[in-house]
């Protein structure tokens, strides 16, 4: 890759006297287009003096400007020995000046920049049809000559390039500040429908054609990448390029160029795992523009309606007020004209019968809410009532409790045999209540240093641990535990 240094030939575009330099170079370019490749300074001076700004421009100023342009390599001086008539002429070295290749391209670029916004873009769908037709011919092209393949490839790239440029130039205007102001103006309402129709037609064609082109690209991708692109590269190499042949960079540059253009075409219509295809992005951009046009038009119409004079309406309402028979009728007319004056909003957490926002509040079921004043001194009133005699309820609860405890005691003492409770000898299923009592006794004796404890029924016992383990069958499952023996005192 060549070094990206400064381009000296563009210096005249942004220097102090760029107005003079640019006018001189524009004269050279216009004459170049007329096949007048070489000009004398006298010819340039005559053409300059035809402009009102250069009426008093002198030959000495022109010489200095020409020397500067020669220094920047925009002009190439050619000495003309045929115009030498005296020794003084020879010393003055009469020159003819011609534009360099760089200068010609720079002037073309400046003219294109000047007319950039005069060239209107368009959303023509003909390029989709031409691309589709060219891709349909891919299989037939495999049997054609290299020259025909090259023409086929150039036709595809030309259509693809113009498609890209046209849609970018057209849609670019909608994202500029000037276009944004225009779409928000009242004059834009007249053209709104035309824009929307034009964009909708493009969207419909793009949706239809892009899918078909994507199918063709996937269908012929292997053929094009493995065979046709190599033939395109070979056809380009058959065209002589003197400078690149000398550098030995022709083949890699041509190959990179051809495959790069193919990948751009493929990515424009076919999605990849990493990125969405460009055609889908264009669809989204166009839809956003249509949505923006409709929104701006609605806002403009709304603003226009705000400015409508309602003088006649107010006169009619005043006549209706004068005709009201009583104050109640006047209140109703006032509410109709000006809306409700005093509004109270109530918000509750009670679930509704329906979630519809269109149902009226009058259709909801009536509910009662207790409203409390929001003042610090408010205290709720307490009802002054006497105490009820609940002695009988307490007596019943006490007897029920004592019976429950007695039942638990009889159940626990039922398993004590000969002042011993050996858990390994219990074969029957133990209720959950008795199991909890036994575990509580074992825990009480375990934390004692003497391994002794007392039941809630007043019996003293001593905990002794046997060898091995046993299974205590309980109503809520089997409990595997060490062989514990509780020895009770004989009372």
For each residue, the residues with C-beta under 8 A, 3 or more apart:
1:
2:
3:
4:
5:
6:
7: 10 102
8: 11 72 73
9: 72 73 74 100 102 103 106
10: 7 13 14 106
11: 8 14 15 72
12: 15 18 21 22 25 68 69 72 74
13: 10 18 21 22 106 110
14: 10 11 18
15: 11 12 18 21
16:
17: 20 21 65
18: 12 13 14 15 21 22
19: 22 23 53
20: 17 23 24 54 61 65
21: 12 13 15 17 18 24 25 65 68 69
22: 12 13 18 19 25 26 110
23: 19 20 26 27 48 51 53 54
24: 20 21 27 28 44 48 62 65 66 69
25: 12 21 22 28 29 69 74 99 103 106 107
26: 22 23 29 30 107
27: 23 24 30 31 39 44 47 48
28: 24 25 31 32 39 44 75 97 99 103 107
29: 25 26 32 33 99 103 104 107 108 111
30: 26 27 33 34
31: 27 28 34 36 37 39 47
32: 28 29 35 36 37 99 104
33: 29 30
34: 30 31
35: 32
36: 31 32 39
37: 31 32 98 99
38: 78 96 97 98
39: 27 28 31 36 43 44 96 97 98
40: 43 44 80 94 95 96 97
41: 44 45 59 62 63 66 95 97
42: 45 46 59
43: 39 40 46 47
44: 24 27 28 39 40 41 47 48 62 66 97
45: 41 42 48 49 57 59 62
46: 42 43 49 50
47: 27 31 43 44 50
48: 23 24 27 44 45 51 54 57 62
49: 45 46 54 55 57
50: 46 47
51: 23 48 54 55
52: 55
53: 19 23
54: 20 23 48 49 51 57
55: 49 51 52
56:
57: 45 48 49 54 61 62
58: 61 62
59: 41 42 45 62 63
60: 63 64
61: 20 57 58 64 65
62: 24 41 44 45 48 57 58 59 65 66
63: 41 59 60 66 67
64: 60 61 67 68
65: 17 20 21 24 61 62 68 69
66: 24 41 44 62 63 69 70 75 97
67: 63 64 70 71
68: 12 21 64 65 71 72
69: 12 21 24 25 65 66 72 74 75
70: 66 67 73 74 75 76 77 97
71: 67 68
72: 8 9 11 12 68 69
73: 8 9 70 76 100 102 103
74: 9 12 25 69 70 99 100 102 103 106
75: 28 66 69 70 97 98 99 100 103
76: 70 73 97 98 99 100
77: 70 95 96 97
78: 38 95 96 97 98
79: 93 94 95 96
80: 40 83 84 94 95 96
81: 84
82:
83: 80 89 94
84: 80 81 89 90 94
85: 89
86: 89 90
87: 90 91
88: 91 92
89: 83 84 85 86 92 94
90: 84 86 87 93
91: 87 88
92: 88 89
93: 79 90
94: 40 79 80 83 84 89
95: 40 41 77 78 79 80
96: 38 39 40 77 78 79 80
97: 28 38 39 40 41 44 66 70 75 76 77 78
98: 37 38 39 75 76 78
99: 25 28 29 32 37 74 75 76 103 104 107
100: 9 73 74 75 76 103 104
101: 104 105
102: 7 9 73 74 105 106
103: 9 25 28 29 73 74 75 99 100 106 107
104: 29 32 99 100 101 107 108
105: 101 102 108 109
106: 9 10 13 25 74 102 103 109 110
107: 25 26 28 29 99 103 104 110 111
108: 29 104 105 111 112
109: 105 106 112 113
110: 13 22 106 107 113 114
111: 29 107 108 114 115
112: 108 109 115 116
113: 109 110 116
114: 110 111
115: 111 112 118 119
116: 112 113 119
117:
118: 115
119: 115 116 169
120: 169 170
121: 165 166 167 168 169 170 171 172 173
122: 166 170
123: 166 167 170 198 199 202
124: 127 166
125: 128 129 201 202 205 206 209
126: 129 130
127: 124 130 131 159 160 162 163 166
128: 125 131 132 163 205 206 209 210 213
129: 125 126 132 133 209
130: 126 127 133 134 155 159
131: 127 128 134 135 156 159 160 163 213
132: 128 129 135 136 209 212 213 216
133: 129 130 136 137
134: 130 131 137 138 152 155 156 159
135: 131 132 138 156 213 216 217 220
136: 132 133 216
137: 133 134 140 141 152
138: 134 135 141 142 216 220 223 224 228
139: 142 220 223
140: 137 143 144
141: 137 138 144 148 149 152 228
142: 138 139 223 227 228
143: 140
144: 140 141 148 149 152
145: 148 149
146: 149 150 231 234 235 238
147: 150 151 235
148: 141 144 145 151 152
149: 141 144 145 146 152 153 228 231 232 235
150: 146 147 153 154 232 235 236
151: 147 148 154 155
152: 134 137 141 144 148 149 155 156
153: 149 150 156 157 228 232 235 258
154: 150 151 157 158
155: 130 134 151 152 158 159
156: 131 134 135 152 153 159 160 265
157: 153 154 160 161 261 265
158: 154 155 161 162
159: 127 130 131 134 155 156 162 163
160: 127 131 156 157 163 164 261 264 265 268
161: 157 158 164 165
162: 127 158 159 165 166
163: 127 128 131 159 160 166 167
164: 160 161 167 168 268
165: 121 161 162 168 169
166: 121 122 123 124 127 162 163 169 170
167: 121 123 163 164 170 171 282
168: 121 164 165 171 172
169: 119 120 121 165 166 172 173
170: 120 121 122 123 166 167 173
171: 121 167 168 174 175 282 285 286 289
172: 121 168 169 175 176
173: 121 169 170 176 178 179
174: 171 179 183 289 292
175: 171 172 179 180
176: 172 173 179 180
177: 180 181
178: 173 181 182
179: 173 174 175 176 182 183
180: 175 176 177 183 184
181: 177 178 184 185
182: 178 179 185 187 188
183: 174 179 180 188 292 293 296
184: 180 181 188 296 299 300
185: 181 182 188 300
186: 189 300 304
187: 182 190 191
188: 182 183 184 185 191 192 296 297 300
189: 186 192 297 300 301
190: 187
191: 187 188 194 195
192: 188 189 195 196 293 294 297
193: 196 197
194: 191 197 198
195: 191 192 198 199 293
196: 192 193 199 200 290 293 294
197: 193 194 200 201
198: 123 194 195 201 202
199: 123 195 196 202 203 286 289 290 293
200: 196 197 203 204 290
201: 125 197 198 204 205
202: 123 125 198 199 205 206 286
203: 199 200 206 207 283 286 287 290
204: 200 201 207 208
205: 125 128 201 202 208 209
206: 125 128 202 203 209 210 279 282 283 286
207: 203 204 210 211 283
208: 204 205 211 212
209: 125 128 129 132 205 206 212 213
210: 128 206 207 213 214 269 277 279
211: 207 208 214 215
212: 132 208 209 215 216
213: 128 131 132 135 209 210 216 217 269
214: 210 211 217 218 269 270 277 279
215: 211 212 218 219
216: 132 135 136 138 212 213 219 220
217: 135 213 214 220 221 265 266 269 270
218: 214 215 221 270
219: 215 216
220: 135 138 139 216 217 223 224
221: 217 218 224 225 266
222: 225 226
223: 138 139 142 220 226 227 228
224: 138 220 221 227 228 229 262
225: 221 222 228 229 262
226: 222 223 229 230
227: 142 223 224 230 231
228: 138 141 142 149 153 223 224 225 231 232
229: 224 225 226 232 233 258 259 262
230: 226 227 233 234
231: 146 149 227 228 234 235
232: 149 150 153 228 229 235 236 258
233: 229 230 236 237 251 254 255 258
234: 146 230 231 237 238
235: 146 147 149 150 153 231 232 238 239
236: 150 232 233 239 254 258
237: 233 234 250 251 254
238: 146 234 235
239: 235 236
240: 245
241: 244 245 250
242: 245 246
243: 246 247
244: 241 247 249 250 253
245: 240 241 242 248 250
246: 242 243
247: 243 244 250
248: 245
249: 244 252 253
250: 237 241 244 245 247 253 254
251: 233 237 254 255
252: 249 255 256
253: 244 249 250 256 257
254: 233 236 237 250 251 257 258
255: 233 251 252 258 259
256: 252 253 259 260
257: 253 254 260 261
258: 153 229 232 233 236 254 255 261 262
259: 229 255 256 262 263
260: 256 257 263 264
261: 157 160 257 258 264 265
262: 224 225 229 258 259 265 266
263: 259 260 266 267
264: 160 260 261 267 268
265: 156 157 160 217 261 262 268 269
266: 217 221 262 263 269 270
267: 263 264 270 272 275 277 278
268: 160 164 264 265 277 278 279
269: 210 213 214 217 265 266 277 278 279
270: 214 217 218 266 267 277
271: 275 276 277 280
272: 267 275 277
273:
274:
275: 267 271 272
276: 271 280 281
277: 210 214 267 268 269 270 271 272 280 281
278: 267 268 269 281 282
279: 206 210 214 268 269 282 283
280: 271 276 277 283 284
281: 276 277 278 284 285
282: 167 171 206 278 279 285 286
283: 203 206 207 279 280 286 287
284: 280 281 287 288
285: 171 281 282 288 289
286: 171 199 202 203 206 282 283 289 290
287: 203 283 284 290 291
288: 284 285 291 292
289: 171 174 199 285 286 292 293
290: 196 199 200 203 286 287 293 294
291: 287 288 294 295
292: 174 183 288 289 295 296
293: 183 192 195 196 199 289 290 296 297
294: 192 196 290 291 297 298
295: 291 292 298 299
296: 183 184 188 292 293 299 300
297: 188 189 192 293 294 300 301
298: 294 295 301 302
299: 184 295 296 302 303
300: 184 185 186 188 189 296 297 303 304
301: 189 297 298 304 305
302: 298 299 305 306
303: 299 300 306 307
304: 186 300 301 307 308
305: 301 302 308
306: 302 303
307: 303 304
308: 304 305
309: 312
310: 313 314
311: 314 315
312: 309 315 316
313: 310 316 317
314: 310 311 317 318
315: 311 312 318 319
316: 312 313 319 320
317: 313 314 320 321 333 337
318: 314 315 321 322
319: 315 316 322 323
320: 316 317 323 324 333
321: 317 318 324 330 333
322: 318 319
323: 319 320
324: 320 321 327 329 330 333
325: 329
326: 329 330
327: 324 330 331
328: 331 332
329: 324 325 326 332 333
330: 321 324 326 327 333 334
331: 327 328 334 335
332: 328 329 335 336
333: 317 320 321 324 329 330 336 337
334: 330 331 337 338 341
335: 331 332 338 339 340 341
336: 332 333
337: 317 333 334
338: 334 335 341
339: 335
340: 335 343
341: 334 335 338
342:
343: 340
344:
345:
346:
347:
348: 367 369
349:
350: 367
351:
352: 355 364
353: 364 365
354: 359
355: 352
356: 359
357:
358:
359: 354 356 363 364
360: 363 364
361: 364
362:
363: 359 360
364: 352 353 359 360 361 367
365: 353
366:
367: 348 350 364
368:
369: 348
370:
371:
372: 378 380
373: 378
374:
375: 378
376:
377:
378: 372 373 375
379:
380: 372
381:
382:
383:
384:
385:
386:
387:
388:
389: 392
390: 393 394
391: 394 395
392: 389 395 396
393: 390 396 397
394: 390 391 397 398
395: 391 392 398 399
396: 392 393 399 400
397: 393 394 400 401
398: 394 395 401 402
399: 395 396 402 403
400: 396 397 403 404
401: 397 398 404 405
402: 398 399 405 406
403: 399 400 406 407
404: 400 401 407 408
405: 401 402 408 409
406: 402 403 409 410
407: 403 404 410 411
408: 404 405 411 412 433 434 437
409: 405 406 412 413 457
410: 406 407 413 414
411: 407 408 414 431 433 434
412: 408 409 415 416 434 437 438 455 457
413: 409 410 416 457
414: 410 411
415: 412 421 426 430 434 438
416: 412 413 419 420 421 486 488
417: 420 421 422 425
418:
419: 416 487 488 489 490
420: 416 417 485 486 487 488
421: 415 416 417 438 461 485 486 488
422: 417 425 426 483 485
423: 426 438 470 472 481 483 484 485
424: 466 470 483
425: 417 422
426: 415 422 423 430 472 473
427: 473
428: 473
429: 473 474 475
430: 415 426 434 435 438 472 473 474 475
431: 411 434 435 474 475
432: 435 436 474 475 476
433: 408 411 436 437
434: 408 411 412 415 430 431 437 438
435: 430 431 432 438 439 472 474 475 476 479
436: 432 433 439 440
437: 408 412 433 434 440 441
438: 412 415 421 423 430 434 435 441 442
439: 435 436 442 443
440: 436 437 443 444
441: 437 438 444 445 453 455 461 486
442: 438 439 445 446 463 484 486
443: 439 440 446 447
444: 440 441 447 448 453 454
445: 441 442 448 451 452 453 461 462 463 486
446: 442 443 451 463
447: 443 444
448: 444 445 451 452 453
449:
450: 462
451: 445 446 448 462 463 464
452: 445 448 460 461 462 463
453: 441 444 445 448 460 461 463
454: 444 458 459 460 461
455: 412 441 458 459 461
456:
457: 409 412 413
458: 454 455
459: 454 455 488 489 491
460: 452 453 454 488 489
461: 421 441 445 452 453 454 455 486 487 488 489
462: 445 450 451 452 486 487
463: 442 445 446 451 452 453 484 485 486
464: 451 484 485 486 487
465: 482 483 484 485
466: 424 482 483 484 485
467: 483
468: 482 483
469: 480 481 482 483
470: 423 424 480 481 482 483
471: 478 479 480 481
472: 423 426 430 435 478 479 480 481
473: 426 427 428 429 430 478 479
474: 429 430 431 432 435 477 478 479
475: 429 430 431 432 435
476: 432 435
477: 474
478: 471 472 473 474
479: 435 471 472 473 474
480: 469 470 471 472
481: 423 469 470 471 472 484
482: 465 466 468 469 470
483: 422 423 424 465 466 467 468 469 470
484: 423 442 463 464 465 466 481
485: 420 421 422 423 463 464 465 466
486: 416 420 421 441 442 445 461 462 463 464
487: 419 420 461 462 464
488: 416 419 420 421 459 460 461
489: 419 459 460 461
490: 419
491: 459
